[in-house]
Amino acid sequence: MPKGGIAVSVFFPHEKPHYPRLRLILPKHPVTVLKGAPDTPEYRIHGRVRGVDVEVWHSTRLAGVTFPNTGAPELFDVRPGWRTLRDVEPYPPVEPFAHGLLEVGDDNLVYWETSGNPHGQAALVVHGGPGSGCGPGSRRYFDPDRYLVVQFDQRGCGQSAPKASEPSTNMSVNTTQHLIGDMELLREQLQIERWHLYGGSWGSTLILAYAEQHPQRVAAIVLLGATMTRRSEIDWLYRGVARFFPEQWAQFRSVVDDDDVVAGYARLMASSDSGIRERAAQAWLAWEDAVISLEPNGTPNAYSDRPPDAQLAFVRICTHYFSHGAWLEEGQLLRDTHRLAGIAGIVIHGRLDLGSPLATAWELTHAWRNAELVVVGDSGHTGSDAMRQAALAATERFKDLPA
């Protein structure tokens, strides 16, 4: 496959007189586009455009633009004005034009910032972790002439206050529902009617929880490395995946004297003894780094590579949320996907993601009738060039949606 990528239109034959069109931007690494559910017609199409192999799965239920019967599937070449991935690179760095601290109650202040076009389509970037904090890199995945990019640090991390790294911080007012409320307060503060939602890992859980409660406020969704923070997913990440890393898990497990490892770490991170908290945080981060260590194109030591205070905040928030199952009923987000009806979504997931296996994204997109799944063959949880290209292609695609 040549360097870069190519945009194609794909027309799908069907017994009905009109065919849906799917516009794709294919990156330079293997990507499979998956859509549909067991009870809907699906097509698998192989083809070549300028010598590029194309594999597409599509369901007719997501038909957008229809065309007359042309008799057979056709692959069309790049059209004038389309940006292919050989043209699409992350946008240049931009600085926020506004920022502040939002009073959200419970003696908490949430840091926020905005960049891009003040009159553009609003897009909220929801960071992962929980407790990772927002960063400048995410802004580069949005056309600054077309998007108003909103970022915020969730309670207890980044530039929000108070810090979860401080043992005196009240964590009882830091829950999923509190964060959903903060997002709504921020939307109202910025006078935004509807916004796009973009985020990965834990961020995808929070996005889904928000969107299912406030679907009328959501224009479109892009998720990367999808999670729904079910207890079964938490158990896999902190116990099940140990079969691949038995030595590292034994070290991780040895720090707590509780069969419920996550709850044990949550208690250690709530200790008033700084030495206990620091040792627990280091052990937790070492395990997180072990889980991503086999990713061929990922970011080594992505979890431990942060300042000491940020490490403590991250681990305390993670253990707090995961020991409570994120205060979600088991399977709640999957069960309530019907509330996302009419919201377009793209879920981008690495096939090599050990910590958050592809099955979660597959289940989600088969229940969410307006979503499609993009599987990136060379990526794990921390991403790859191909995953980053797919994320950029998704925001490019959605920037033309009606406001």
N, C-alpha and C positions, 0 to 999 in steps of 0.2 A: 504494500500500500504506500503511495507517495506520502511525503512529509505533509503535515497539515491534515486537511480533510475536505469533504465535499458535501454540498447541500443537494438533496434530491427531493423530488415529489414522487410519491408512490401511489398508484391507483390500484384498487382492489376489486377484482371481479366478484360478483355476487348474483344470486338469482333475481334480485330486485333490479329495477332499471337504473338506479343511481349508485354511484360508488363513493365512499369516503376518501378523502385525500389526507395523507399524513406527511407533513414536511419534517424532514430530518436534517440535522447537521452531524455528519459522521466524523468522529475524531480519528486521530492517526493510530490509535490503539484499538484492540478488539472491543466492540460494544454491541450488546444485544438489546434491542428494544422489545419489551414484553408488555402486552396489554390484554385485557379481557378476563373472563371468568369461565368456569366449566360449563355454565349454562348459556353461553353466547357464542355465536359463530366467530372463529378465529382463522387467521391465515398466516402461513409461514411462507415467506417469499425469499428466494435467492436470486440475485442478479449481479450484474457488473456494470459500473458506470466509470468510463475512462480507465478501465482495468481494475477498479476498486470492487472488491467483493462486498455485497450488501446482504445482510440477513435481517429480516423484519418479521416480527410477530405483531398482529393487529386484530382488534375486535371491532366489528361494525357498530357496536353500540356507542362508540365515541365519535361517530361521524361528525365532522364539522362542515366542510365545504363539499358539496356533491357535484358530480359531473355525469354527463350522459354516458351510456354504454359505449365503450370502445372495443369491446370484444376480448381483450386479454390484458393481463397486468403489463404496465409499461413503467420504465424508470426514465425519468426526465433529467436532463442535465442541469447544471447551475443556471439560474435565471438572473438577468441583470438586476443589480441592486442588492442581491443577497450577500451576506457576509459569510464566507466559508471559514472553517477553522484554520486555514492557512493565513487568514486575515485576522482572526479573532485571538487576541492576546489579552490578558488582564489589562484593564484600563490603568492609566498612570495613577500614582498615588494622589489622593486629594485630602485636604485638611478639612475638619469640620468648620462650618461657618457659624454654628451655635452649639452651646452645651450648657448644662446646668445640673442641679440637684433637685429632684422632685420629692416633695414631702408626701409619703404614701401612708402615713399613720404608723402606729406601734413604735414611734421614735426611730423610724427608718427613713433614710434618704437614698433615693435611687439615682445614680448618675446616668445621664443620657447625652447624646450628641447627634447632630444632623449634618449631612454633607450632600453634595450633588446639587440638583436643581430645586430650589424652594417651591417651585410650581409644578414639579414633575410628579409622576406616579409614586406614591409613598410605598416604601419597602422596609419592613422591620426585620432586622437581623437578630436572631435569637441564638445566643451562644450555648455551648454545650457544658459538660461537667456532670452534674450541676456544679457551678462554682468556678468555671474557667475564666469568666470575664470576657468582655468584648475586645477586639483588636482591630488595627487599621487595615489588615490584609483583606478582610471581607468586603470593604468598600470597592475594591478593584474589580469585583464581579458584577458591578452595576454601571450601566452607561450614565455618567454624571450629567449628561445633557437631558436625560429622559427620566431619571429616578431621583426622588428625594429619599436618601438612605438614612434610616433611623437606627441607632444602636443604643443599647443600655446594658449596664451591669446589674445582674440579678442580685437580690438581697444578699448581703454578707460578703460580696467579693468585688474585685476590681476597685473602682473609685466610689462605690456605694458605701454607706455607713449605717450602723457600726460594722466592723469587720468580724467575720466568723472566726478569724484567727485569735481573737480575744476571748478567753474563757468566760468572761462576764456577759458576752453577747447572748441575748435571749433567742434561742433557736425555735421556740414554740410558735413564733410569729413568722417563721420562714417555711412555708409549705407551698405546694403546687397551687392551691387556691389563692394564696397571697400573691404569688407571682402573676397569675391570671388577672387579678384585680389591679396590680401595678401596671400591667400592659394596657388595660383599659383606661386607667388614669392618665397614662402617658399619651395615649391616642387623643383623649379629650383635651389634654394640655396643649398639644400641638395642632388641635383643630383639624384632625384628619378624619374623613368620613369612612374610607375603606383603605386597606393597605395589603400589599403582598407580604407573605411571610416566608422567610428563608432561614434555614438552620439545619444543624446536623447533630447526630448522637442524642444526648439528652435534650438538646434544643428541639429535635423532632417530636419528642414526647410532649414538651410544653406547647409547641405549636399546635399539635393535634388537640390537646386538652382545651386550649384557648379557642381554636376554630370550631370545635364542637359545641362550645358554650355561646360563641358569638359569630355564627356563620355569616351573618349579614354584614359584618365588618371586614370580611376577607375577600380579596379579589382573586388571588391565586396563591399556590403553595409550592415551594421547592424544598425537598428534604434530602439530606445526604447522610448515609450511614444510619438508616432509620431504626429507631427503637420505640417501644411502647411502654417500657419500664414495668412489664408484668413481673410478678414474683418468679415466674419460671425463667425469665430472661436474666434476672438478678442472680438466681441460683446457678445458672449456666456460667455467667461471667466470673463468679467468685467461688465456684466449686466444680461445675461440670467440665469446664475447659482445662481443669487441672490434669486431665489425662494426657494432655500434650506437654505439660510442664510439671511433672511430678516433683522434681527437686525444688523448683521455685515455689510451688504451692505448699510444700511441707514447711518451708521457711515462713511463708505468709501465714500459715495456720498456727505455727508455733508461738506466735505473739499473743494470741488470745486463748483463754481457757473456757471457751464457749463453743458448742457445736454450731450455733448460729454465728458464723464468722463475722458477717456484716454488723450484726447487733453488738458483738463483742468489740469491734473496732469503734463503733459509735460511742460506746461507753468510755473507751480509752481517750477518744478525742474530746470528750466532755470533762476530762480530769483537770483539776486545778494544778497538777504537777506538770510543769513545762517539759521536763525530761520525758515523761510518759507520752505526752502528746507528740513530741518530736520523733520518738522512736516508732510510734504507731504510724505516723505519717510517712516516714521513710520506708517502712515495710509495705504499706499500702501502695505507695508509688512504685516501688520495685516490682510488685506483682502486676500492676497496670502496664508497666514497661515490658514485662516479660510476655504478656499476652499479645502485644503488637510487634514483638521482636522478629517474627518470621516474615513480616510484610516486605516484599522485595523492593517496593518503591515508596515506602512510607517514611515516617519521621522517627528515627530512633530516639528513645528516652523522651518522648513527647510529653509525658506526664511529670517526670521529675525535673525537667528543664524549665524551672520557674523559680522566682525568688522565694526565700524561706517563708515569709509571711503568706505569700500566695499559695505555697504548698499546704500550709496548715489550714488555710481557709478552704481550699479545694477539698481536702480529705474530710474535714469536718462536715462540710455541706453534703458531699457525696454520701458519707456514712449515715448522716441524718436522714436524707431522702430515701436511700435504698433500704435502710432498716425499717422504714415505714411503708415500703411499697409505693412511695410517692403519693400516698394518701389516695390511691386510685383503687377501685374495685378490680379484681383480677379480670382482665379482658375487657375492661370498660371502654377503652379507646377503640378497640376493634368492633365491639358491639354497637357503638354509637356512630359508626362511619356514615350511616344514612343521613346524619345531620350535615354532612359535607356535600350533599347533593347540589350539583351545579357549580361547585368550586373546582376549577382545573388544578391538577396537581402533577408534579413530576417527582418521582422518588428515585434517587441515584444511589446505587449500593455496590460495594466491592464484593466480588465473588470470593475473595480471599480473607474476608472479615471473620476472624475466629471469635472475637468477643461478642459481636452482634451479628449472628449468622444471617445469611440471605433469606432464610425462611420467614423471618419477621417482615421484611419488606414485601415478600411474595404474598403473605397473608393479607397485609394491609392493602395492597393494590388490587387484590381480587375482591375485597369487600368494599373498597372505595371506588364507586363506579365511574368517577371522572378522573381517575389517576392512571398514569402509566409508569412502568418500572423500567429503568435503564440500569442494566447490569454491566459493571466495568470489570473486565476480565483480569486486569493486572493490579487491582487495588484491594487493599484491606481497609481497616477502619480509619487510618490516618491519611488515606487518599493516595493519589498518584497524579501525574500530569494528565492522564486521560480523564480521571474523575474531575479534576479542576476544569478541564475543557468542557466536560459535560455540564458542569454547574454553570459555567459562563454561557453555554449555548441555551440553557434553560431560561436564564434571566433575559437573554436576548430575545427569545421567543415570546416571553410574556410581556415585554415592554410595549408591544403593540395592542395589548388588550384594552378595550374601552375603560375609561376611568370609572 
